[in-house]
C-alpha cells in the first residue's frame, strides 16, 4: 500500500490525481472525506497508524515554527518505523535553498530519515513557478515591483514535481538511498516574468516589501522573515540553480520539463487581483513545498 500524506494540499492533490488509477493508494489528510482517505494528523499521534503501508510519501508539513515542523516530521517518521513501513519518500528543499529561513527543518528531517530504519529517497524540490505568481505578481498597471533585483529563480512547475513523486513512489527500489535535485532548467528573473504577462519590471526595495507584508496583516510573525529572506536569496543569485548538484528533473520525467514561465503566467491569470506592493501573498514559501516544497 502507498500512503500519500498531505493529500489535501496543492502538491498532494496533484500526486493523488496521477495515481488515481491505482487501487493500492491511500490519501492521508486531517479531514478525510472518502474511503480512499485516511486521517493522518501529525499533531495527533493516535492518527499515525501506518499499518499495511509499504511506501509512504511524506510531504513536508510546513507552515509552522521550526520546532513544530521538526516535531511533526519526527512523529511521522517514528510511526513509520513502528509500523514497518519499508520505504519513505520525502519532499525536501533544493540544495541551493540552504540560505532560506525554512531550510533548517528540511535538512533536519533529511538527517533523521538517514538515521532511521527505513529505506528512503529524498526529493529536493525547487521552489514552485506558481509561487512566483504570489510573490511577484503584476500590479494593476502591469508593473512587477517585487524586490528580485537582477536575480533569477530556477523555479519548477508544481505539476512536474508531482509527476516525479508519483513515479518514485511506484518504483521506490530504483531510487533507494538517493537524493534527487529537482530544479528548473531556465531560471526566471523579473524581466522575464514581466514580459510573460505583458508588463514591466521595476524592483522595489526589500524594506518596503517587508512593510507591505506586515501591513497586510495576514502573515504570522515567523512568516515575514521567510518571505523577505526568499526575495533576498533570489536577488542575490543563490536560487538560480547553479548551486546544486546534477539536476535530475528531466531524467526522472523522461521528457522536457514543463515551461516554468507558462506555469507562472497561468497562475497569474488565475489569481485574485494583485497587490501593487508586489507582495500579494503572505503564505510562507513552502513546497512542500508549499513554495516551501511540500
N, C-alpha and C positions, 0 to 999 in steps of 0.2 A: 504494500500500500504506500502511496505517495501522499504526503501531507504538505500543503502549502499554508504557511502562516501568513497573517496579514492579508488574507484573500479579499478583504473588502477595500483595500487600498488601491491606488491607481495602478501600481505595478502588479500587485497580486491579482487584480481583476483581469489584466491582460494575460498573465501566465495561465490563469484558470481557463480563459477562453481558448487558449491554444491547446489545452489538454482536455477540453470538454468532450472529446470523442472517446475518451478512455473511461473505463468503469472502475479503475483502481486508484482514483484520486479523491482525497478528502480536502475540503476547504476549511481552514482554520480561521475563525473570526470571533470577535467578542459577542456578536449578536447573530447567531445562526438563524437562517430563515428557511432552510430546506434540508431534506435528508442527506444531501451531499455535503452539508456543512456541519462542522463540529465546533463547539465552543472552545476557544483557545484564548485565554486572557493571561498574559504573562504576569499580571499583578495578582492573579488568583491561582495559587498552587494546585487547588482542587481540580482546576480545569486542564491541567497539564498531564493528562493521561495519554501517552503516545503508544499504548499497547497495539501491536499489529502493524505499526508503521515501519516500513523498510527504509525509505528515503524521505528526508524532511528538508524542505526549502525554508530556511529561516530568513525571512525578510526583516531587515533591521527595524527594531521597534521605534527608534527615533522619537522626535517631539518630546523631549524631556531633558532635565539636567543630566550630566554625565553619570552621576551615581545611580540615578533612576534607570537609565538605559542599560548600564552595566548589570544592575540587579535583575532586570527583565531578561537579558540575554543569559545570565548565569542560571536563572530559573529554568529557562527553556533548554539549555544545553544539559544541565543536570538531569532534568526529566527525561531527555532523550537517552542519556546514558542508562538511567534506571530502567527504562522500558525496553532496552535492547535495540534501539534504532541502529541500523547498520551504517548509514551514510548521511552526513549533514552537508547541505549546500548553503552557503551564507552569502548574502548580498552586501558586500562591503563597499569601501570608497576607493577610488583610483589612487595609485601610488603618488601622483603629484598633488594629492589633496592633503598632505601632511601639514601644510601651513594653515589649514582651516580649523576653526574652533571646534568643530564637531568630529574631527578625525580621531581624537583620543578614544572615544567609545568603540569605534570600529577597530582600531589597532588592538585595543584590549581584548575585544571579542575574538579577533583572529588568534591571538596568543592563547586564549582559553580553549579555543577549538583545537589548536595544535596539541595542547596538553591533555585533551580528552581521550576517551577510549574509542571514539568514533572514527570511521573513515570520513574524510572531508574533502570539500572543494570550496575554494573561495573565489567569488566573482567580484572583482574590484571595479565596480561600475563608475563611469564618469558621470558628471552632472548632466541632468536631462536637458535636451534642447527646449522642451516645453517650459522648463524653469526660467529660461531667458525671457520668455513672454511675460513672466511675472515680475522679474527684477529689471527688465529693460524694455518696457512697453512704450510704444509711441504715444505721445500726449495728444490732446485734441487737435493741435496744429501739425501733427505728424513728426514732431521732434522727439528723438530719444535723448533724454538728458541723464541717463544713468552714468555713474562715475566709473566707467570701464577704462578710461584713459586710452592708450594705444594697445591695450592688452587684448588677448583672444582666449576664448574658451573652447576646448576640444569637446564640445557637447555631443550627446548621443540621443537619437530618437528613443524614447521610452519603449516603443514597440520592439525595437531591436534587442534591447536588454531583456525584455520579457521572452522573446523568442530564444535567446541564448539560454536563459534559465530553464525554459521548458525542455530544450534539447539536453541540457546537462542532467536534469533530474530523471529523465527517462533512460539515460545511459550513464549512470554515475561512475561505474567502474572505469570507464575510459578517461575519467578526469580525476581519479583518486589522487590526493596529495598534491594537487596542482592549484596554483594561484593564477587566475586569468585576468590580465589587464584589459579593460573594455572601454576605450575612449574613442572619440570621434576622429575621423581622418582629415577633416577640413575645419580647423579652428575658426571660430567666428568672433569678429570684433564689432564694435558699434557701427562702423561704416557699412559692413556687410548686412547687418540687421536692418539698418535704416533703408538701404537700397531695396531690400526684400519687401518692404512694406510701403515703398514709395515716399519715404520721409527723409529726414536729415538727422545727423548726429552731432550734438553739441554737449559733450560730457560736463556734468556738474561736479562740484567738489563733494568729497566724502562727508564732510561735516553737515552740509545742507541735507544730504540724503539721510543721515542719521537723525537729524531733527525731524524730517518728514515722517520717518518710520515711527518715531516716538509720538509725534503729534497725532498720527492716525489712531493711536490708542488700541490697536489690535494685537500688537506684539507683546509677548511676555518678556520680562526683563532679560532672561538668558538668550532670547532670540535676537535681540538687537545686535550684539556683537557677532553673532553667527552671520547675519545678513551683511553687515558692514565689512566683516572680515572676508566674506566671499567676494564682494566688489573689489576690495583691496588686492586680494590674491590674483584676481583676473587682470586687474590693471597693471600689476607688477610682472605679469608674464609667467606666473607659476602654474597656470592651469591650461596651457596651450598644447599639452600632450607630449611635449618633448622631454619631460622629466620622469617618464615611466619606462618600464621595460617594454619588450615586444608587445605590440597591440594585437590581441587575439580576436578582435571583433569580427573581422572579415572571415578569418579561418573558421570560427565557430558558427557563423551564419551560413557559410558556404556560398556566399554571394556578396555583391556590393552592398554596403550598408545604406540604409535609407538616408536621404538628404536631411541633415540636421536643420538646414536653413528652411526647408519646406515644413518641417515639423514646427519650427518657430512661427512661421507665417500662419500656419493653420491654427496654432494655439492663440495667436494674437487675434485672429478673426473670430475665434470662439469665445474670447474673454469678455468680461464686463468692460465698460468704458475705462480707459486707462487713467492712472493718476499722473497729472502733469509733472509731479515732482520726480517721476521716474522710479517710484517705489510703490507700485500698485499692490504688491503682495507683501504681507508681513508674516507669511508662513516661513518657518525656518528651512534652509536649504537641506532637504532630506532626500538618497534616494532612492537607497531606500530613497529614492533614495533612495519619493520623497525626493528638493533636489538632494537632500541627504539620501543617498541612494538607498532605497528601501524597496 
